[in-house]
Amino acid sequence: MAKAQASARKKPNAIVRFFRETIAELRKVSWPSREEATRLTIIVLVVVTVTSAAFGILDYLFAQLFKLIIGLG
């Protein structure tokens, strides 16, 4: 009988507890609607594209500048 009470009070395995707590936290999350997720994804893609283009142009300009400075151009 003492073993039954001890096992009833025993905490669950750490991995099981982790997954239970994770699921509980995910239920609290306010998930975006499909439209909101789509709109935010498009915004991120546009910002990444514009930033990549700007860095590409700057890289090209600096490369040309350094070629000019060291006399390879």
Beta strands, then each sheet from edge to edge (+ up, - down):
end
